[in-house]
């Protein structure tokens, strides 16, 4: 498994805007996002499990107004920011989690067989 630099650590503020990035998942180009929740960085495919559409209600805004849940703005599905598990609303399972690491002020995401960078 290799890693790709995603962003500087200070770009991910607690409960703040997501940092978007593009991945290939199951042979399809998809949008993904990284956020910080309870001091840890987390990343998921930006795809609601109810209907496969992006969660954002405004660009890079995936948290609810209180910064407690990840929320699909279209149909109101809620997901736990630390696990991606469905916690309410019309979801069918949890979000697809992307492995991140954070070290020396840099956030990296780790590629896997079913998840890799979009080729330029």
PyMOL commands that set and color helices and strands:
alter all, ss='L'
color gray80, all
select helices_A, chain A and resi 9-11
alter helices_A, ss='H'
color red, helices_A
select strands_A, chain A and resi 3-8+19-25+28-37+40-45+69-71+78-80+86-88+97-98+100-103+106-110+115-117
alter strands_A, ss='S'
color yellow, strands_A
deselect
rebuild
show_as cartoon
